Amino acid sequence: MDLDLFLHQLHFQNDLVTPPNCEVNWDDAPLPFKIYRHLPEYALAHDVPFVIQESSFHPTPDLKTIGSFLWYVYGLSQISQTAFPSDKGGESTETMQSFRRFPPSGGGLYPSELYLYLKLDELPNGIYHYDVAHHRLLLLRKGYFDSYLNSALGSNSNLSSCFGAVIITTMYWKNFFKYNNFSYRLQGLDAGALIGQLLEVSKCFRFYPKVQFRFLDSAINHLLGLEELEESTYAVIPLSKHNIVHEEAPGECSAAELVKEIPKIKTTHYQRSQNVLPFPEIAQVHHATLLESTRLIRGLKKSEENFENKSKIALPKAREITKDLAHVCQNRYSPEMDFNGQRIDQIQLASLLKESTDSYTYANDLDKGENQLSRVSLYGCFYQVDGIPNGAYRYDPTSHSLLPIKEGDFRLDLQAGMSLHNVNLHQVPICLHLVGDRTYHKAELGYRGYRIQHMEAGMLLQQLLLTASALGMNGHPLLGFDINGCDDIYELEAAQKTTIIQIPVGFHRAKSWLVGGMHG
């Protein structure tokens, strides 16, 4: 298989990477969460606070604090029921029931799983799985693994100064069963949205996370006891009560040597599907992303862009947003035909753009210097925003201004480019697009750059969604849109950039559904 062609078609011509007449077997669908069997259990408190305050939690992380942290990051937050007209006709309806979490997920399938390395007084030190279905921790492997993880991460972070680490994985089948090869794009975005949620929740708990995108994959998967073609690690995030200082690796380390330090563990889990289909294309891409030696963990060039000679529309000072994160999370959802076309003023637009990009700043293993520009940019098509001519723009966070690209009303073009018309873009004043490098920094990051780019886009997406919710609006992430058409609107091809995801944002009516909180 030609990997470059596959990733190109996956992005620009995804119908070519999905088999024709591909039908979803809903009767054999996997669960949206992983259920381990026969592991030591550690219950987490269900009395999670409705308001997150620093005084609510112990200054040194304890089990109660970790339980609340995990619930706000990835716990089951709501159960919803939505009625649809039945295919059988008449007045009959069908009901769809789903469990919701605070980060969005394509199709509500949640391919990501959460694991933790914890060093707390109330627990045995070791590796745990967060059992979302039962809000508990399951012990996979007991012991201290600071040295092992330091080596697997290329010694970029000192785990001895951390109280633990979060490890985010992807279970491929959990959304491949519905989206086939297109699931590979969703998996990166979903993991990114989860990381974005974790970063925002960490601020409330006064944790200091550092996102590690590059590590020895086989070593981390071995630590967790994973079968790599079923599930693999996408990010490792050390957590500390203080800033985690970047450190240079003292020497090379290979995954083959590192896995010899600890024995293999064997676990069993239940996923419901009886017939798990192969996904050879995704397996080949995954194999090409693997890092087998810390020698391959190289620095990324500092990105530079100069907008001094470009025309700009200065935005007003953003409104100071006091985020009640619990309230913001509870009120975030993805409107469909609920957008109502209410106008947005310049201060609301300025607040949305500035707060989202300011919140996106985070510690990671890619940026070596200070003031590194974001690798994901924010573009938008605006219609009837007070004081802003209708048109396509790029947001420049450095000057807090809009860079005009084209004037006009692009709603009809954007609507025509959607593969599923579940949102009426004529009722949406702001249609945002996240844009990244057309080559996904392949020269420095290899094929791993594709999934990293999607994770970073997912992280900025989550900041946008949370900020919109704080402003009384909401956004709906969309991947079923005409990427080539959007690239033409923003004139991206010449700049070697491309659109990654589309997010209509605006005010909306209350959704017609029955929803209840899963809060003890």
C-alpha positions as CSV (number, residue, x, y, z in Angstrom):
1,M,0.0,0.0,0.0
2,D,1.2,3.5,-0.8
3,L,0.9,5.3,2.5
4,D,1.2,8.8,1.0
5,L,-1.6,8.1,-1.4
6,F,-3.7,6.5,1.3
7,L,-3.4,9.5,3.7
8,H,-4.0,11.9,0.8
9,Q,-7.2,10.1,-0.2
10,L,-8.2,9.8,3.4
11,H,-8.1,13.6,3.7
12,F,-9.2,14.8,0.3
13,Q,-11.1,11.9,-1.3
14,N,-12.3,9.7,1.6
15,D,-14.8,7.9,-0.5
16,L,-11.9,6.2,-2.2
17,V,-10.6,4.6,1.0
18,T,-14.0,3.3,2.1
19,P,-15.2,0.1,0.4
20,P,-18.4,0.5,-1.6
21,N,-21.7,-0.7,-0.2
22,C,-20.1,-0.9,3.3
23,E,-22.9,-1.6,5.8
24,V,-22.8,-1.2,9.5
25,N,-23.8,-4.2,11.6
26,W,-25.3,-2.4,14.5
27,D,-26.4,-5.7,16.1
28,D,-22.7,-6.6,16.5
29,A,-21.5,-3.1,17.6
30,P,-18.8,-2.9,20.3
31,L,-19.4,-1.2,23.6
32,P,-18.2,2.5,23.8
33,F,-16.1,1.6,26.8
34,K,-13.6,-1.2,27.6
35,I,-14.6,-3.7,30.3
36,Y,-11.7,-5.6,31.9
37,R,-12.4,-8.8,33.8
38,H,-10.8,-10.3,37.0
39,L,-8.7,-7.3,38.1
40,P,-8.3,-5.7,41.5
41,E,-10.9,-2.9,41.8
42,Y,-10.7,0.5,43.6
43,A,-13.9,2.3,43.7
44,L,-14.0,6.1,43.1
45,A,-16.4,8.4,45.0
46,H,-19.6,9.2,43.2
47,D,-20.2,12.4,45.1
48,V,-18.4,14.5,42.5
49,P,-18.8,18.3,43.2
50,F,-21.2,20.3,41.0
51,V,-18.9,23.3,41.3
52,I,-15.1,22.9,40.9
53,Q,-13.3,25.0,43.5
54,E,-9.7,24.7,44.6
55,S,-10.9,24.4,48.2
56,S,-12.9,21.3,47.2
57,F,-9.8,19.1,46.9
58,H,-6.9,18.0,49.0
59,P,-3.7,20.1,48.2
60,T,-1.9,16.8,47.7
61,P,-3.8,14.6,45.2
62,D,-5.7,11.8,46.9
63,L,-8.2,9.2,45.6
64,K,-11.2,11.4,46.0
65,T,-9.5,14.2,44.0
66,I,-8.4,11.8,41.3
67,G,-12.0,10.4,41.0
68,S,-13.5,13.9,40.5
69,F,-10.7,14.7,38.0
70,L,-11.3,11.6,36.0
71,W,-15.1,12.1,35.9
72,Y,-14.8,15.7,34.6
73,V,-12.2,14.5,32.0
74,Y,-13.9,11.4,30.6
75,G,-16.6,10.1,32.9
76,L,-20.2,9.2,31.9
77,S,-21.9,12.5,32.5
78,Q,-25.4,12.2,30.9
79,I,-27.7,9.7,29.4
80,S,-29.9,11.0,26.6
81,Q,-32.9,9.8,24.5
82,T,-33.8,11.3,21.2
83,A,-36.8,10.4,19.1
84,F,-36.8,10.2,15.3
85,P,-39.5,9.5,12.7
86,S,-39.5,5.7,12.0
87,D,-38.5,4.4,8.6
88,K,-41.8,2.4,8.7
89,G,-43.8,5.6,8.1
90,G,-46.9,6.8,9.8
91,E,-46.7,8.4,13.1
92,S,-44.4,5.9,14.7
93,T,-41.0,6.9,16.1
94,E,-37.7,5.3,17.0
95,T,-35.7,6.2,20.0
96,M,-31.9,6.4,20.2
97,Q,-30.3,6.2,23.6
98,S,-26.7,7.2,24.2
99,F,-24.3,7.9,27.0
100,R,-22.5,11.2,26.8
101,R,-19.2,12.4,28.1
102,F,-17.9,16.0,28.2
103,P,-15.4,15.7,25.2
104,P,-17.1,15.2,21.9
105,S,-16.6,12.0,19.9
106,G,-17.5,11.1,16.3
107,G,-20.8,9.2,16.4
108,G,-20.6,9.1,20.2
109,L,-18.3,6.0,19.9
110,Y,-15.4,7.1,22.1
111,P,-12.5,5.1,20.7
112,S,-10.1,6.5,23.3
113,E,-9.4,4.8,26.6
114,L,-7.7,6.2,29.7
115,Y,-5.0,4.5,31.7
116,L,-3.1,6.0,34.7
117,Y,0.3,5.5,36.4
118,L,-0.4,6.6,40.0
119,K,1.7,7.1,43.1
120,L,-0.9,7.9,45.8
121,D,-0.9,7.0,49.5
122,E,-4.3,5.3,49.3
123,L,-3.5,3.1,46.4
124,P,-0.8,0.6,45.5
125,N,1.7,2.3,43.2
126,G,1.1,1.0,39.7
127,I,-0.7,1.1,36.3
128,Y,-4.5,1.5,36.3
129,H,-7.3,1.5,33.8
130,Y,-10.1,4.0,34.3
131,D,-13.3,1.9,34.1
132,V,-15.7,4.5,32.8
133,A,-18.8,2.2,33.0
134,H,-18.4,1.8,36.8
135,H,-16.3,4.9,37.7
136,R,-13.5,2.9,39.3
137,L,-9.9,2.1,38.8
138,L,-8.7,-1.4,37.9
139,L,-5.1,-2.4,38.8
140,L,-3.2,-3.8,35.8
141,R,0.3,-3.8,37.0
142,K,1.8,-3.0,40.5
143,G,5.0,-1.2,41.1
144,Y,7.2,1.9,40.5
145,F,7.7,2.7,36.8
146,D,9.4,6.1,37.0
147,S,12.6,4.9,35.3
148,Y,10.8,2.8,32.7
149,L,8.5,5.7,31.7
150,N,11.4,8.2,31.7
151,S,13.2,5.9,29.2
152,A,10.2,5.3,27.1
153,L,9.5,9.1,26.8
154,G,13.1,9.9,25.8
155,S,13.8,11.4,29.3
156,N,11.8,14.5,28.3
157,S,10.0,14.5,31.6
158,N,11.1,13.5,35.0
159,L,8.4,11.1,36.3
160,S,10.0,11.1,39.8
161,S,8.8,14.7,40.3
162,C,5.2,13.7,39.2
163,F,2.4,12.1,41.2
164,G,1.5,10.1,38.1
165,A,0.7,10.2,34.4
166,V,-2.3,9.7,32.1
167,I,-1.9,7.4,29.1
168,I,-4.4,7.9,26.3
169,T,-4.9,5.0,23.9
170,T,-7.1,4.2,20.9
171,M,-9.1,1.0,20.4
172,Y,-9.4,0.9,16.6
173,W,-12.5,-1.3,16.3
174,K,-14.6,0.9,18.5
175,N,-15.3,3.3,15.6
176,F,-13.9,1.3,12.7
177,F,-17.0,-0.9,12.7
178,K,-19.0,2.2,11.6
179,Y,-16.6,4.5,9.8
180,N,-14.2,2.0,8.2
181,N,-10.9,3.6,7.2
182,F,-12.3,7.1,7.8
183,S,-12.1,6.2,11.5
184,Y,-8.4,6.9,11.5
185,R,-9.0,10.6,11.1
186,L,-11.6,10.5,13.9
187,Q,-9.4,8.6,16.3
188,G,-6.8,11.4,16.3
189,L,-9.4,14.2,16.7
190,D,-11.2,12.3,19.4
191,A,-7.9,11.7,21.4
192,G,-7.1,15.4,20.9
193,A,-10.5,16.5,22.2
194,L,-10.0,14.3,25.3
195,I,-6.5,15.9,25.8
196,G,-8.1,19.3,25.5
197,Q,-10.6,18.5,28.1
198,L,-7.9,17.1,30.4
199,L,-5.8,20.3,30.1
200,E,-8.8,22.5,30.9
201,V,-9.8,20.3,33.9
202,S,-6.2,20.3,35.1
203,K,-6.3,24.1,35.5
204,C,-9.2,23.8,37.9
205,F,-7.4,21.1,40.0
206,R,-4.1,23.0,39.8
207,F,-2.3,20.1,38.1
208,Y,0.5,20.7,35.7
209,P,0.3,18.3,32.7
210,K,2.8,17.9,29.9
211,V,1.6,16.3,26.7
212,Q,4.0,13.8,25.2
213,F,3.2,12.8,21.6
214,R,6.4,10.9,21.0
215,F,7.5,7.9,22.9
216,L,8.6,4.3,22.4
217,D,5.2,2.8,21.4
218,S,5.9,-0.8,22.0
219,A,7.4,-0.1,25.4
220,I,4.3,1.8,26.6
221,N,1.9,-0.7,25.1
222,H,3.9,-3.5,26.8
223,L,3.6,-1.7,30.1
224,L,-0.2,-1.6,29.7
225,G,-0.5,-5.2,28.4
226,L,-2.0,-4.1,25.0
227,E,-2.2,-6.0,21.8
228,E,-0.9,-3.4,19.4
229,L,-3.2,-4.2,16.4
230,E,-6.2,-3.9,18.7
231,E,-5.3,-0.9,20.8
232,S,-2.3,1.4,21.0
233,T,-1.1,4.5,22.9
234,Y,-1.6,7.9,21.3
235,A,-0.3,10.2,24.1
236,V,1.4,10.1,27.5
237,I,0.7,13.0,29.9
238,P,2.8,13.3,33.1
239,L,0.9,15.1,35.9
240,S,2.6,17.1,38.6
241,K,1.8,19.8,41.2
242,H,4.6,21.9,39.7
243,N,5.7,22.9,36.2
244,I,7.4,19.9,34.5
245,V,10.8,21.1,33.1
246,H,11.9,19.9,29.7
247,E,15.0,17.7,29.9
248,E,17.3,16.5,27.2
249,A,17.8,12.8,26.8
250,P,21.1,11.6,28.2
251,G,21.4,8.7,25.7
252,E,19.6,6.4,23.3
253,C,17.1,3.8,24.3
254,S,15.4,1.2,22.2
255,A,11.9,-0.3,22.8
256,A,13.3,-3.8,22.2
257,E,15.7,-3.4,25.1
258,L,13.3,-1.6,27.4
259,V,10.5,-4.2,27.3
260,K,12.9,-6.8,28.7
261,E,12.9,-4.9,32.0
262,I,9.4,-5.9,33.0
263,P,7.4,-9.1,32.3
264,K,4.5,-9.3,30.0
265,I,1.0,-9.2,31.5
266,K,-2.1,-11.0,30.2
267,T,-5.5,-9.5,30.7
268,T,-9.0,-10.3,29.5
269,H,-11.7,-7.8,28.5
270,Y,-15.2,-7.8,27.1
271,Q,-16.1,-5.7,24.0
272,R,-19.4,-7.4,22.9
273,S,-18.6,-7.7,19.1
274,Q,-18.5,-11.3,17.9
275,N,-17.1,-10.5,14.5
276,V,-14.2,-8.0,14.6
277,L,-13.2,-7.3,11.0
278,P,-9.5,-6.6,10.0
279,F,-8.3,-3.1,9.2
280,P,-5.1,-3.7,7.2
281,E,-4.7,-0.2,5.9
282,I,-4.9,1.4,9.3
283,A,-2.6,-1.3,10.7
284,Q,0.0,-0.4,8.0
285,V,-0.2,3.3,8.8
286,H,0.0,2.5,12.5
287,H,3.2,0.4,11.9
288,A,4.7,3.3,10.0
289,T,4.2,5.6,12.9
290,L,6.0,3.5,15.5
291,L,9.1,4.8,17.2
292,E,11.5,2.0,18.1
293,S,14.4,4.2,19.4
294,T,14.6,7.5,21.3
295,R,17.1,8.5,18.6
296,L,14.1,9.1,16.4
297,I,12.6,11.6,18.8
298,R,13.9,14.8,17.1
299,G,13.1,18.5,17.6
300,L,10.5,20.4,15.5
301,K,11.5,23.6,13.8
302,K,10.0,26.7,15.2
303,S,7.2,27.9,12.9
304,E,7.3,31.6,11.8
305,E,4.8,33.7,10.0
306,N,4.9,37.4,9.4
307,F,1.6,39.3,9.0
308,E,3.0,42.8,9.3
309,N,2.3,43.8,5.7
310,K,-1.2,42.2,5.6
311,S,-4.4,44.2,5.9
312,K,-6.1,43.6,9.3
313,I,-9.4,44.2,11.0
314,A,-8.6,44.9,14.7
315,L,-11.0,43.2,17.0
316,P,-12.2,44.8,20.2
317,K,-11.0,43.8,23.6
318,A,-12.4,40.4,24.5
319,R,-14.8,40.1,27.3
320,E,-13.4,38.5,30.4
321,I,-15.0,35.1,30.7
322,T,-15.3,33.5,34.1
323,K,-15.5,29.8,33.2
324,D,-17.6,27.8,35.6
325,L,-16.2,24.6,34.1
326,A,-18.8,22.3,35.6
327,H,-21.6,24.5,34.2
328,V,-19.9,24.9,30.8
329,C,-19.3,21.2,30.4
330,Q,-22.9,20.4,31.4
331,N,-24.3,22.8,28.8
332,R,-22.0,21.8,26.0
333,Y,-23.5,19.7,23.2
334,S,-23.6,19.7,19.4
335,P,-26.7,21.4,18.0
336,E,-28.0,20.2,14.6
337,M,-31.1,21.9,13.3
338,D,-31.3,23.9,16.5
339,F,-29.3,26.9,15.4
340,N,-31.5,29.9,15.2
341,G,-29.6,32.5,13.2
342,Q,-29.2,35.0,16.1
343,R,-26.7,37.7,15.3
344,I,-23.3,37.8,17.0
345,D,-21.5,41.1,17.8
346,Q,-17.8,41.8,17.5
347,I,-17.1,41.4,21.3
348,Q,-18.7,38.0,21.3
349,L,-16.6,37.0,18.3
350,A,-13.4,38.5,19.8
351,S,-14.0,36.7,23.1
352,L,-14.6,33.3,21.4
353,L,-11.4,33.6,19.3
354,K,-9.1,35.0,21.9
355,E,-10.2,32.9,24.9
356,S,-10.0,29.7,22.7
357,T,-6.5,30.4,21.4
358,D,-5.2,31.6,24.8
359,S,-6.5,28.5,26.5
360,Y,-4.8,26.3,23.8
361,T,-1.3,27.1,25.1
362,Y,0.1,24.0,26.7
363,A,3.4,22.2,27.7
364,N,4.4,19.5,25.3
365,D,7.4,17.6,23.8
366,L,7.3,19.4,20.4
367,D,8.0,23.0,21.4
368,K,11.5,23.5,22.6
369,G,11.5,27.3,22.9
370,E,9.1,29.9,24.3
371,N,6.4,31.7,22.4
372,Q,6.1,28.9,19.8
373,L,3.3,29.6,17.3
374,S,0.5,27.1,17.1
375,R,0.7,24.5,14.4
376,V,-3.0,24.7,14.0
377,S,-4.6,27.9,12.7
378,L,-8.1,29.3,13.1
379,Y,-10.0,30.4,10.0
380,G,-13.7,31.3,9.6
381,C,-16.5,32.4,7.3
382,F,-18.6,35.1,8.9
383,Y,-22.1,36.3,8.0
384,Q,-23.8,39.3,9.5
385,V,-21.4,39.6,12.4
386,D,-21.9,43.2,13.5
387,G,-19.2,45.5,12.1
388,I,-17.4,42.7,10.1
389,P,-18.0,42.5,6.3
390,N,-19.3,39.1,5.2
391,G,-16.4,37.0,4.1
392,A,-13.6,34.5,4.8
393,Y,-10.9,35.4,7.4
394,R,-7.9,34.1,9.3
395,Y,-7.5,34.9,13.0
396,D,-4.1,36.3,14.1
397,P,-3.9,35.7,17.8
398,T,-0.6,37.8,18.1
399,S,-2.3,41.0,17.1
400,H,-5.9,39.9,18.0
401,S,-7.1,40.8,14.6
402,L,-8.8,39.3,11.5
403,L,-6.9,38.9,8.2
404,P,-9.4,39.3,5.3
405,I,-9.0,36.6,2.6
406,K,-12.2,37.0,0.5
407,E,-15.4,39.0,0.8
408,G,-18.8,37.3,0.3
409,D,-21.4,35.0,1.7
410,F,-20.1,31.5,1.6
411,R,-22.9,29.7,3.4
412,L,-24.4,28.2,0.2
413,D,-21.0,26.9,-0.9
414,L,-20.3,25.4,2.6
415,Q,-23.8,23.9,2.7
416,A,-23.4,22.3,-0.7
417,G,-20.1,20.7,0.4
418,M,-21.6,18.9,3.4
419,S,-22.1,15.1,2.9
420,L,-24.8,15.0,5.6
421,H,-27.1,18.0,5.9
422,N,-27.7,17.7,9.6
423,V,-26.9,21.4,10.2
424,N,-28.5,24.4,8.4
425,L,-25.5,26.7,7.9
426,H,-27.9,29.5,6.8
427,Q,-28.8,29.7,10.5
428,V,-25.2,29.9,11.6
429,P,-23.3,33.3,11.6
430,I,-19.9,31.8,12.3
431,C,-18.5,28.7,10.5
432,L,-14.9,28.1,11.8
433,H,-12.3,25.9,10.2
434,L,-9.1,24.5,11.8
435,V,-6.2,24.5,9.4
436,G,-2.9,22.7,9.5
437,D,0.2,21.9,7.4
438,R,-0.6,20.1,4.2
439,T,2.3,17.7,4.7
440,Y,1.5,17.3,8.5
441,H,5.2,18.1,9.2
442,K,6.2,14.8,7.7
443,A,9.9,15.8,7.3
444,E,10.3,16.1,11.1
445,L,7.6,13.8,12.4
446,G,7.2,11.2,9.7
447,Y,3.8,9.5,9.3
448,R,3.2,10.1,13.0
449,G,2.8,13.8,12.2
450,Y,-0.6,13.0,10.6
451,R,-2.2,11.8,13.9
452,I,-0.3,14.4,15.9
453,Q,-1.8,17.2,13.7
454,H,-5.3,15.8,14.2
455,M,-4.7,15.5,18.0
456,E,-3.6,19.2,18.1
457,A,-6.7,20.1,16.0
458,G,-8.9,18.2,18.5
459,M,-7.4,20.0,21.4
460,L,-8.1,23.5,19.9
461,L,-11.5,22.2,18.9
462,Q,-12.3,21.4,22.5
463,Q,-11.2,24.8,23.7
464,L,-13.5,26.4,21.0
465,L,-16.4,24.3,22.1
466,L,-16.0,25.1,25.8
467,T,-15.6,28.8,25.2
468,A,-18.7,28.8,23.0
469,S,-20.6,27.2,25.8
470,A,-19.3,29.7,28.3
471,L,-20.7,32.5,26.0
472,G,-24.1,30.9,25.8
473,M,-23.5,29.4,22.3
474,N,-22.5,25.9,21.1
475,G,-20.6,24.4,18.2
476,H,-21.0,21.2,16.1
477,P,-17.8,19.6,14.9
478,L,-18.1,18.3,11.3
479,L,-15.9,16.1,9.2
480,G,-18.4,15.5,6.4
481,F,-17.5,18.5,4.4
482,D,-15.7,19.5,1.1
483,I,-12.1,20.0,2.2
484,N,-11.0,21.0,-1.3
485,G,-13.8,23.6,-1.5
486,C,-12.8,25.1,1.9
487,D,-9.1,25.1,0.8
488,D,-10.2,27.1,-2.2
489,I,-12.2,29.6,-0.2
490,Y,-9.2,30.3,2.1
491,E,-6.6,30.0,-0.7
492,L,-4.7,27.4,1.3
493,E,-3.1,25.2,-1.3
494,A,-0.5,27.8,-2.4
495,A,0.5,28.2,1.3
496,Q,0.8,24.4,1.7
497,K,-2.0,24.3,4.3
498,T,-5.3,22.4,4.4
499,T,-8.6,22.4,6.4
500,I,-8.9,19.7,9.0
501,I,-12.3,20.2,10.6
502,Q,-15.4,22.5,10.3
503,I,-17.2,23.9,13.3
504,P,-20.4,25.9,12.9
505,V,-20.9,28.0,16.0
506,G,-23.9,30.1,17.1
507,F,-26.9,30.5,19.4
508,H,-29.6,27.9,19.3
509,R,-32.9,26.7,20.6
510,A,-33.1,24.0,23.2
511,K,-32.8,20.6,21.7
512,S,-35.8,18.3,21.7
513,W,-34.5,15.4,23.7
514,L,-34.8,13.7,27.1
515,V,-31.5,14.0,29.0
516,G,-30.5,13.2,32.6
517,G,-27.3,13.6,34.5
518,M,-25.3,10.6,35.7
519,H,-24.1,12.3,38.8
520,G,-24.1,10.6,42.2
